[in-house]
Amino acid sequence: MDLRWWWIVQKDLATEYRGWNTWPRMLLLGLLMAFLTSYMAIASSGDNSRTAAGICWLTICLAATISLSHSMQDEQNPCCWESLRLYPISPSTIYAAKLTVNTLSLAALQLVVIPCFAVTTNVTWMSHPLLLVVVACLGNLAINSVGTVAAALTVRWQSSHGLLVLLTLPLLIPVILAAAESTRLLDHAAAHGPWRDWLLLLTAFAVVYLTAGWVLFEYLVED
């Protein structure tokens, strides 16, 4: 990957650092959902691992839409988007740069939200840190692979955030389910069994969405 990829990454990271208006909203949403889930866990006498994992990954997905929408905010001006297209840089490099920034933003949120969910709901995810990191990375990649393409597709519309949610959530439902079940079944992780099946499914979605995004992004920026 050439330095032009790093130029776009640096530009977007600098813009986010100066504005500092996306990550606090993502963090507030994550913490609010974590504490609401903890109250649900206290009120319930049964196993709350499935509920905590499901709400955790749904929260991560919804928070990602905030970051994805903001990642294309500077390009909502047609002149900015056209200037980026006219720059001697391939569409795949633009996609890789936007995907990198979105992945880093969501990873920063995951570092706070996932342990917060684990602590407040008394689940045992943190007892398998390496496996949890693998699940978090695959889920992050799957969410942002399709989300980056959807953000580029909706950048020209006024209500881009609402349209982004409508486009991404149906595609991310299987990702949320696979990531939630992979997280819930960490205690039963083994070479064979349900955890391995869910992890392979999550890996498949990450690879398919990444490949599709890499191919389709070129056609989106050309149209």
PLY file of the C-alpha trace (Angstrom):
ply
format ascii 1.0
element vertex 223
property float x
property float y
property float z
element edge 222
property int vertex1
property int vertex2
end_header
0.00 0.00 0.00
1.46 3.37 -1.06
1.73 6.58 0.96
-1.46 7.97 -0.57
-3.38 5.48 1.57
-1.69 6.90 4.66
-2.45 10.46 3.51
-6.21 9.78 3.58
-5.97 7.93 6.90
-3.99 10.79 8.44
-6.46 13.37 7.09
-9.49 11.59 8.56
-7.81 10.93 11.91
-6.73 14.57 12.16
-10.25 15.73 11.33
-11.74 13.49 14.01
-9.15 14.58 16.59
-9.82 18.27 15.96
-13.59 17.92 15.89
-13.81 15.30 18.66
-17.54 14.85 18.12
-17.94 11.24 16.99
-16.19 9.06 19.55
-17.84 10.66 22.63
-21.29 9.91 21.16
-20.26 6.34 20.41
-18.89 5.92 23.93
-22.00 7.42 25.53
-24.24 5.02 23.61
-22.06 2.05 24.55
-21.91 2.87 28.26
-25.63 3.63 28.43
-26.50 0.27 26.88
-24.04 -1.51 29.16
-25.62 -0.12 32.31
-29.15 -0.77 31.06
-28.16 -4.36 30.36
-26.72 -4.69 33.85
-30.08 -3.71 35.35
-31.77 -6.31 33.15
-29.27 -8.92 34.34
-29.91 -8.06 37.99
-33.66 -8.36 37.48
-33.31 -11.71 35.73
-32.47 -14.84 37.70
-31.46 -16.91 34.67
-28.41 -17.02 32.45
-27.81 -13.48 31.14
-24.86 -14.32 28.91
-26.95 -14.53 25.72
-28.75 -11.25 26.46
-25.53 -9.43 27.31
-23.73 -10.67 24.20
-26.62 -9.80 21.90
-27.11 -6.29 23.26
-23.35 -5.70 23.34
-22.92 -6.44 19.64
-26.09 -4.59 18.69
-24.69 -1.57 20.55
-21.36 -1.90 18.75
-23.16 -2.08 15.41
-25.31 0.99 16.09
-22.33 2.94 17.38
-20.43 2.00 14.23
-23.07 3.72 12.10
-22.22 7.00 13.86
-18.56 6.62 12.95
-19.36 5.46 9.41
-21.66 8.39 8.76
-19.08 10.85 10.06
-16.28 9.27 8.01
-17.94 10.53 4.83
-19.18 13.81 6.27
-16.36 15.87 4.74
-17.14 14.33 1.36
-20.83 15.31 1.46
-19.83 18.43 -0.41
-19.81 17.40 -4.10
-16.64 19.44 -4.69
-14.79 17.52 -1.97
-15.89 14.14 -3.30
-15.02 15.07 -6.89
-11.61 16.38 -5.79
-10.90 13.11 -4.02
-11.89 11.17 -7.14
-9.69 13.34 -9.37
-6.67 12.81 -7.14
-4.28 10.22 -8.68
-5.31 7.45 -6.32
-7.15 4.20 -6.96
-10.64 3.58 -5.53
-9.32 0.51 -3.70
-6.84 2.74 -1.85
-9.62 5.13 -0.84
-11.65 2.16 0.40
-8.69 0.76 2.34
-8.03 4.14 3.97
-11.66 4.72 4.96
-11.91 1.13 6.22
-8.76 1.59 8.31
-10.05 4.75 9.99
-13.47 3.22 10.69
-11.88 0.04 12.06
-9.61 2.00 14.40
-12.52 4.11 15.65
-14.66 1.07 16.39
-11.73 -0.80 17.97
-11.26 2.09 20.42
-14.92 1.79 21.37
-14.70 -2.00 21.73
-11.79 -1.66 24.15
-14.12 0.19 26.52
-17.57 -1.22 25.84
-16.88 -4.98 25.77
-15.08 -5.03 29.17
-17.81 -2.76 30.54
-20.49 -5.23 29.45
-18.49 -8.11 30.88
-18.05 -6.43 34.27
-21.55 -5.04 34.71
-23.31 -8.28 33.70
-20.94 -10.68 35.51
-20.20 -12.79 32.43
-16.87 -14.56 31.96
-15.77 -13.25 28.56
-12.61 -11.69 29.95
-11.31 -15.06 31.10
-10.53 -15.82 27.44
-8.87 -12.57 26.29
-7.15 -13.88 23.16
-10.28 -15.58 21.84
-12.31 -12.47 22.67
-9.87 -10.33 20.67
-10.25 -12.65 17.67
-14.06 -12.40 17.80
-13.92 -8.62 18.28
-11.55 -8.13 15.33
-13.62 -10.30 12.98
-16.84 -8.57 14.00
-15.19 -5.17 13.61
-13.93 -6.02 10.13
-17.28 -7.40 8.97
-19.23 -4.38 10.23
-16.91 -1.80 8.71
-16.38 -3.66 5.42
-20.04 -3.36 4.47
-20.54 -0.10 6.37
-17.82 1.75 4.48
-19.43 0.85 1.16
-22.89 1.87 2.41
-21.50 5.18 3.71
-20.02 5.94 0.29
-23.31 5.02 -1.35
-25.37 7.37 0.84
-22.91 10.27 0.96
-24.88 12.32 -1.59
-28.21 12.20 0.30
-29.28 14.75 2.91
-30.51 12.20 5.46
-27.50 9.98 4.93
-27.32 8.63 8.49
-30.88 7.29 8.50
-30.40 5.73 5.08
-27.07 4.26 6.20
-28.77 2.48 9.11
-31.50 1.12 6.82
-28.92 -0.24 4.39
-26.48 -1.74 6.86
-28.64 -3.29 9.57
-30.26 -5.98 7.36
-26.83 -6.99 6.07
-25.33 -6.99 9.56
-27.99 -9.07 11.32
-26.14 -12.36 10.60
-22.88 -10.72 11.68
-24.44 -9.61 14.97
-25.84 -13.10 15.58
-22.54 -14.84 14.78
-20.49 -12.40 16.87
-22.90 -12.58 19.80
-22.95 -16.38 19.83
-19.16 -16.56 19.43
-18.83 -14.24 22.42
-21.41 -16.10 24.51
-19.83 -19.49 23.86
-16.28 -18.47 24.78
-16.50 -20.65 27.88
-17.13 -23.63 25.61
-14.50 -22.74 23.00
-12.78 -25.81 21.57
-11.47 -27.20 18.32
-14.89 -28.70 17.66
-18.35 -27.65 18.67
-20.80 -24.75 18.38
-18.22 -22.06 19.17
-16.02 -23.12 16.27
-19.02 -23.16 13.91
-20.12 -19.66 14.88
-16.55 -18.35 14.60
-16.18 -19.85 11.11
-19.48 -18.24 10.12
-18.29 -14.86 11.42
-15.01 -15.29 9.54
-16.89 -16.12 6.34
-19.01 -12.97 6.59
-15.91 -10.84 7.26
-14.11 -12.24 4.21
-17.16 -12.01 1.92
-18.03 -8.45 2.95
-14.41 -7.31 2.69
-14.05 -8.80 -0.79
-17.39 -7.41 -1.96
-16.58 -3.97 -0.58
-13.18 -3.95 -2.26
-14.77 -4.80 -5.63
-17.93 -2.67 -5.42
-16.34 0.52 -4.08
-14.71 1.21 -7.45
-18.09 1.24 -9.18
-19.62 3.45 -6.48
-17.03 6.20 -6.82
-17.20 6.08 -10.59
-20.99 6.53 -10.78
0 1
1 2
2 3
3 4
4 5
5 6
6 7
7 8
8 9
9 10
10 11
11 12
12 13
13 14
14 15
15 16
16 17
17 18
18 19
19 20
20 21
21 22
22 23
23 24
24 25
25 26
26 27
27 28
28 29
29 30
30 31
31 32
32 33
33 34
34 35
35 36
36 37
37 38
38 39
39 40
40 41
41 42
42 43
43 44
44 45
45 46
46 47
47 48
48 49
49 50
50 51
51 52
52 53
53 54
54 55
55 56
56 57
57 58
58 59
59 60
60 61
61 62
62 63
63 64
64 65
65 66
66 67
67 68
68 69
69 70
70 71
71 72
72 73
73 74
74 75
75 76
76 77
77 78
78 79
79 80
80 81
81 82
82 83
83 84
84 85
85 86
86 87
87 88
88 89
89 90
90 91
91 92
92 93
93 94
94 95
95 96
96 97
97 98
98 99
99 100
100 101
101 102
102 103
103 104
104 105
105 106
106 107
107 108
108 109
109 110
110 111
111 112
112 113
113 114
114 115
115 116
116 117
117 118
118 119
119 120
120 121
121 122
122 123
123 124
124 125
125 126
126 127
127 128
128 129
129 130
130 131
131 132
132 133
133 134
134 135
135 136
136 137
137 138
138 139
139 140
140 141
141 142
142 143
143 144
144 145
145 146
146 147
147 148
148 149
149 150
150 151
151 152
152 153
153 154
154 155
155 156
156 157
157 158
158 159
159 160
160 161
161 162
162 163
163 164
164 165
165 166
166 167
167 168
168 169
169 170
170 171
171 172
172 173
173 174
174 175
175 176
176 177
177 178
178 179
179 180
180 181
181 182
182 183
183 184
184 185
185 186
186 187
187 188
188 189
189 190
190 191
191 192
192 193
193 194
194 195
195 196
196 197
197 198
198 199
199 200
200 201
201 202
202 203
203 204
204 205
205 206
206 207
207 208
208 209
209 210
210 211
211 212
212 213
213 214
214 215
215 216
216 217
217 218
218 219
219 220
220 221
221 222
